[in-house]
């Protein structure tokens, strides 16, 4: 078979093009993809979880930062909408590769239900924690000048000039330790009930292209209903990764020592417990009661 000569002075026919070896016909994007493509499913999924969670956190933190610097940190509607749209976009980014779980608490609940392998739950969780920390670094750089204007360069976690709430969560002034723990557990349980309902093929599962919007609306609804005057994580990576960042970025140990170290663990433990409770409740009240699928009758 004749190989086409591809000089710039020569007109290349379609036949000449297809006479070339396949690797020479590929575009530069395809050649680069062939070199970079990850063939291991676990690593490929973990990379997708990192990137999707990274995108999620950019918009979650960016929304809160914009509201704080605009003097509207109590604008619950805008923050709730921003959080919901952030989840929607992140699901579109990674959903087709890893499922875009985005949340270690969701990973554990799905693993307990047998909907996710435990090794995936572990790897995805590590990727999500790292992504939340990394996104906090970028948001810090993006809003660095705005933060300096707002707090004169004196980083304080809470109060009128507090900016640590851009990155992580803090309790409402009206909350006790028990109340904050119940709040986080309760809301994460509601999240899992909704996510499981929308991913249940035997329930009214939305079309794949609409699933991200459905979950985004759920996030917005939970925030509108239950997060007035206080932060809400429902995701331990969304809280712990950024909390570690603000600890080392100048806000000091108070981000962990608030309430004599009786708060920082609540978004971690409460969200994990809530996710498990929500998964159990959905299974008991809905999933276990689907009629048995008919067995295929084989003709002999």
C-alpha positions in Angstrom: 0.0 0.0 0.0 1.4 3.4 -1.0 2.1 5.8 1.8 0.9 9.4 1.0 3.5 12.1 1.0 2.2 14.9 3.2 4.3 17.9 2.3 2.8 21.3 2.5 3.0 21.8 -1.3 1.1 18.7 -2.1 -2.7 18.2 -2.2 -3.7 15.3 0.0 -6.6 13.2 -1.3 -9.0 11.2 0.9 -7.4 8.1 -0.4 -3.9 9.3 0.5 -5.1 10.1 4.0 -6.5 6.6 4.6 -3.4 5.0 3.0 -1.4 6.3 6.0 -0.9 4.1 9.1 -3.7 4.7 11.6 -1.4 6.3 14.2 -0.4 8.9 11.7 -4.1 9.7 10.8 -4.9 10.6 14.4 -5.3 14.2 15.4 -2.9 15.6 18.0 -5.7 15.4 20.6 -6.2 11.7 19.9 -2.5 11.0 20.0 -2.2 12.8 23.3 -5.3 11.0 24.7 -3.7 7.7 23.7 -0.7 8.5 25.7 -2.4 9.9 28.8 -5.5 7.7 29.0 -5.6 5.8 32.3 -6.5 2.2 31.8 -7.0 1.2 35.4 -10.7 1.7 36.3 -10.0 2.5 40.0 -7.4 5.2 39.2 -9.4 6.6 36.4 -12.5 6.9 38.7 -10.4 8.5 41.4 -9.0 11.1 39.1 -12.5 11.9 37.9 -13.7 12.2 41.5 -10.8 14.5 42.3 -11.6 16.8 39.4 -15.3 16.8 39.9 -15.0 17.6 43.6 -12.4 20.2 42.8 -15.0 21.9 40.5 -17.7 21.5 43.1 -15.6 23.2 45.8 -14.6 26.1 43.6 -18.2 27.1 43.1 -19.3 26.3 46.6 -16.6 28.5 48.2 -16.8 31.1 45.4 -20.5 31.6 46.0 -20.0 32.1 49.8 -17.0 34.4 49.2 -18.9 36.6 46.8 -21.8 36.9 49.2 -19.6 37.8 52.1 -17.6 40.4 50.2 -20.8 41.9 48.8 -22.2 42.3 52.3 -24.8 39.6 51.8 -23.5 36.7 53.9 -27.0 36.1 55.2 -28.5 35.8 51.8 -29.7 32.3 52.2 -31.5 32.1 48.8 -28.4 33.0 46.7 -26.1 30.7 48.7 -28.6 27.8 48.5 -28.9 28.3 44.7 -25.2 28.5 44.3 -24.6 25.3 46.3 -27.2 23.5 44.2 -25.8 24.6 40.9 -22.3 23.8 42.0 -23.4 20.2 42.7 -25.2 20.1 39.3 -22.1 21.2 37.4 -19.8 18.9 39.3 -22.1 15.9 38.5 -22.0 16.8 34.8 -18.2 17.0 34.9 -17.5 13.6 36.5 -20.7 11.6 36.3 -19.9 9.7 33.1 -16.6 8.5 34.3 -16.9 7.7 38.1 -20.5 8.4 38.9 -19.3 11.7 40.6 -20.1 10.7 44.2 -18.3 13.9 45.4 -18.8 13.0 49.0 -17.1 10.4 51.3 -20.3 10.0 53.3 -22.1 9.0 50.1 -19.3 6.6 49.3 -19.6 4.8 52.6 -23.4 4.6 52.4 -23.3 3.3 48.8 -20.6 0.8 49.8 -22.8 -0.5 52.7 -25.6 -1.0 50.3 -23.4 -2.9 47.8 -23.7 -0.2 45.2 -20.0 0.7 45.3 -17.0 -1.4 46.0 -15.2 -0.7 49.3 -11.9 -0.1 47.6 -13.6 2.5 45.4 -15.1 4.1 48.4 -11.7 4.5 50.0 -9.9 5.7 46.9 -12.7 8.1 45.9 -12.8 9.5 49.5 -9.0 10.3 49.5 -9.4 12.0 46.1 -12.4 14.1 47.4 -10.5 15.2 50.5 -7.5 16.2 48.4 -9.7 18.0 45.9 -11.4 20.1 48.6 -8.1 21.1 50.1 -6.6 22.0 46.6 -9.7 24.0 45.6 -9.4 26.0 48.9 -5.9 27.0 47.8 -7.1 28.3 44.5 -10.1 30.2 46.0 -7.7 31.8 48.5 -5.5 33.0 45.7 -8.5 34.2 43.7 -10.0 36.2 46.6 -6.8 37.2 48.3 -7.0 40.9 47.5 -10.7 41.0 48.4 -10.0 39.3 51.7 -7.3 41.8 52.6 -9.7 44.6 51.8 -12.4 43.0 53.9 -10.4 42.1 57.0 -7.3 44.3 56.6 -5.1 41.2 56.4 -6.1 40.0 59.9 -7.5 36.6 59.4 -10.2 35.7 62.0 -12.4 32.7 61.7 -15.8 34.1 62.8 -17.4 37.4 63.7 -18.1 40.5 61.6 -14.8 40.2 59.8 -14.6 36.4 59.8 -13.7 34.8 56.5 -13.0 31.2 57.4 -16.7 30.5 56.7 -15.8 30.9 53.0 -14.0 27.6 53.2 -15.5 25.5 55.9 -18.5 25.4 58.2 -19.2 26.8 61.7 -22.2 26.4 64.0 -25.0 28.9 64.5 -25.0 31.0 67.6 -28.2 29.3 68.7 -26.8 25.8 68.5 -25.6 23.4 71.2 -23.2 20.5 70.5 -26.1 18.1 70.5 -28.2 20.3 68.3 -25.4 20.8 65.8 -24.8 17.1 65.6 -28.5 16.4 65.1 -28.7 19.1 62.4 -25.8 17.7 60.4 -27.0 14.1 60.8 -30.6 14.9 59.9 -29.8 16.9 56.8 -27.4 14.3 55.4 -30.0 11.6 56.0 -32.4 13.6 53.8 -29.7 14.0 51.2 -29.2 10.3 50.9 -32.9 9.5 50.8 -33.2 11.9 47.9 -30.1 10.6 46.1 -31.1 7.0 46.5 -34.6 7.7 45.3 -33.3 9.5 42.2 -30.8 6.7 41.4 -33.2 3.9 42.0 -34.0 2.4 38.5 -37.3 1.0 39.9 -38.4 4.3 41.3 -39.1 7.5 39.3 -35.5 7.9 38.3 -34.8 11.0 36.2 -33.3 10.7 32.8 -29.4 10.6 32.9 -29.1 14.1 31.6 -31.5 15.5 34.2 -30.1 13.6 37.2 -27.5 16.4 38.0 -30.2 19.0 38.0 -32.4 16.8 40.3 -29.6 16.4 42.8 -28.8 20.2 42.6 -32.4 21.0 43.3 -32.3 18.7 46.3 -29.2 20.4 47.7 -30.9 23.8 47.2 -34.0 22.6 48.9 -32.2 21.2 52.0 -30.2 24.4 52.4 -33.3 26.6 52.1 -35.2 24.5 54.6 -32.5 23.9 57.2 -29.5 26.2 57.0 -30.7 29.6 58.1 -28.2 31.2 60.4 -25.7 28.4 60.3 -23.5 26.4 58.0 -24.3 22.9 56.6 -21.8 20.5 55.2 -23.5 17.2 54.5 -20.1 16.2 53.1 -17.0 15.6 55.3 -14.6 16.4 52.5 -16.3 19.7 51.9 -15.5 20.6 55.6 -12.3 18.9 56.7 -10.1 19.5 53.7 -10.8 23.3 53.7 -10.6 23.4 57.5 -7.1 22.0 57.3 -6.2 24.6 54.7 -7.4 27.6 56.8 -5.5 26.2 59.8 -2.2 26.5 57.9 -3.2 29.6 55.8 -3.3 32.0 58.7 -6.6 31.6 60.5 -5.0 29.7 63.4 -6.1 26.8 65.6 -9.5 28.4 66.4 -10.9 26.8 63.3 -10.5 23.5 65.2 -10.7 24.6 68.8 -14.1 26.3 68.5 -16.4 25.0 71.2 -13.4 23.5 73.0 -12.8 21.1 70.0 -16.4 20.0 70.2 -17.5 21.1 66.8 -14.9 20.2 64.1 -15.8 16.5 64.3 -19.5 17.1 63.8 -19.5 17.6 60.0 -17.4 14.5 59.7 -19.1 12.1 62.1 -22.6 13.6 61.6 -22.5 13.4 57.9 -21.3 9.9 57.8 -23.9 8.8 60.4 -26.6 10.7 58.6 -25.7 9.1 55.2 -25.9 5.6 56.7 -29.3 6.4 58.4 -30.7 7.8 55.2 -29.6 4.8 53.3 -31.2 2.4 55.8 -34.4 4.4 55.9 -34.7 4.4 52.1 -34.1 0.7 51.9 -36.6 -0.1 54.7 -39.4 2.1 53.5 -39.0 2.0 49.7 -36.4 -0.2 48.1 -37.2 -3.5 49.9 -40.8 -3.2 48.8 -40.3 -3.1 45.1 -42.1 -6.1 43.6 -39.8 -9.0 42.7 -38.6 -8.7 39.1 -40.2 -11.4 37.0 -38.0 -14.3 36.1 -37.4 -15.0 32.5 -39.2 -18.2 31.4 -37.0 -20.3 29.2 -38.6 -22.6 26.6 -37.3 -26.1 26.5 
